[in-house]
Amino acid sequence: MRKDLENLPDAERYPKLLARVIGEVARAWRYEMNRALRPLGLNLSMRQVLVQLQRNPGGLLQAELARSLAIEGPTLVRLLDKLEEKGWIARITSLDDRRRKYTVLTAKAADQVRALEELSDALRTRMMAGLTTEQLDQCAQTMMQIRNNLYAGQSNDGRK
């Protein structure tokens, strides 16, 4: 137990401890994923773009892609520029509205996406080592409830 938390009552200690650990796990996962992706010339943000596009083979409008990644449009454009330079994505103008652009994976990206999946699987296996199915299920249920609580707060203040 952390020294600064050990004298707190349980009702305060455990929420603070869990919040800290969530942050630490997220930072550690981002660090390890970026380290694994570096040899491919990618980073976690680029990986997330590629994964979203793989899940949507017909492509996504840039606004939809930005929303699904919870990033601003200009940030997405920089990522797309880098991925387009590598030949892994293409931006296609909508036939209905020339102002709208769909982003799709290219054939060249297929091997890269498979490599990303392998890296992700390896990191996930390492990260979950020693945990039982029951522990993973309980943790997933807890994290989904925390996520839902956060999303409910976003819709209450008009941001969602």
N, C-alpha and C positions, 0 to 999 in steps of 0.2 A: 504494500500500500504506500502511496505517496505520503511523505511527511506532512505536507500542508493539508492533506485530507483526513489524516487518521483520527483527529479529534472531533471531527464533525459528526453529527447524528447521521444514521444511515440514510434518512430521507434526503439529506443534502449531499452526502458523500458519494453515493452510487451514481446519481445523475451527473455530477461533475466529473467523476472518474470515467464514466462511459463517454461523455462528450469529448474528453481529452483523448481517449483511446480511439474514438472514431476519427478524429483529426489526425492522430499519429498514423493510423492504418492507411488513411487516404494519402497522406504524404509519402509514406513508405512505398505504397503501391505505385504512385506516380513516379517516384524516383527509380524504382526497379524496372518499371515498364519503359521509361525513357532510356535507361541504361541498356536494356535489351534491344531497343529499337534503333539506337544510334548507328550500329553497323549497316543498317538498311537505309540510312539517310532520312529517317523518320523520327517523329516525336509522338507523344501520346495524343496531342490534338489532331495531328494528321491521321493517326490510327483511328480515332473516333469518327472522323469524316469518312474514311474508307469503309469502316464497319457499317455506318448508317447507310451508305450507298449500296453496300452488298445486301443489306436487308430490304432495300427498295430497288430492285433491278430495273424498274422503269424510269428510275431517276427521281430526283426531288427538286422542287423549286428552291432557289437559294434561300428564300425567306423561310421555307419549311425546314430546310437543313439547319439553318441558324437557330430556329426555335427548338428543334429536336436536340440540338447540342447545348442549348442555353447559352449561346454566345451572340455577340452583336454582329451585325452585317459586315462592318469593315474588318473585323477580326477574321470572319469566315472568308472574305475575299482574299486576304493575304494567304490563308491556308490553301485555298483553291488555286491561287496563282502558283504556289510552290508545287502542288500536286500536278497541275497541268504542265508545268515545265518538265516534270519527270515523265510525263506521258501516261499518268495513271488515271486521270479523269478527263472528261470533256464537258464543255458547257455548250448546250444546244438551245438555240432560240426557239421559243414556243411558236408553233404555227398559228395559234389563235391570237397571240399578243406579243409583238416583237420586243416589248419591254421585259418580258418574263423569260428567265433562262432556267433550264433544267440542267442539273449536274448528274452525270452518269459515270460509272466505272468504265474504263477501257479494257480491252482484251489483255493488254499488257499488265494491268493491275491484278489479274486473276492469280498469278503465281505469288505476288506480293501479299495478297489477302490470305492465301493459304499459309504463308510464312508467318503472318501476323497471328493467325489462329493458333498455330503451333506454339509461338512464343507466349501467347495468352494462356493457353492450356498448361504449359510448363510452369508459368508463374503461379497460376491458380492452384495447381497441384502442390507446389512448394508452400504456398500460403496456407493451404488447408490441411497440411500434414498433421496427423495425430488427432484430428477431430472426427468424432463419430457422425453418422448420418443424423442422429437425433440432435446433436449439438448444432450441426449446420442448419437443420430445419428450425430449431428454436431461435438461432441467431438471425436467420433470414426473416422469420416472422416478426421478430423484434425490430429489425432494421426497416422492414416495410411499414410497420406502425409509426416509427419515428419519421420516415419519409412522408407518410400520409399526413401526419401532424404538421410537418413543415409546409406541405402543399396547401393544406387547409388554411394556414396562416397567410399564405400568399394570396389566396382568393379572397380572404376577408379584408385585405387592405388594397384590393383593386389591382394587384400586379400580375395576376395570372390570366 
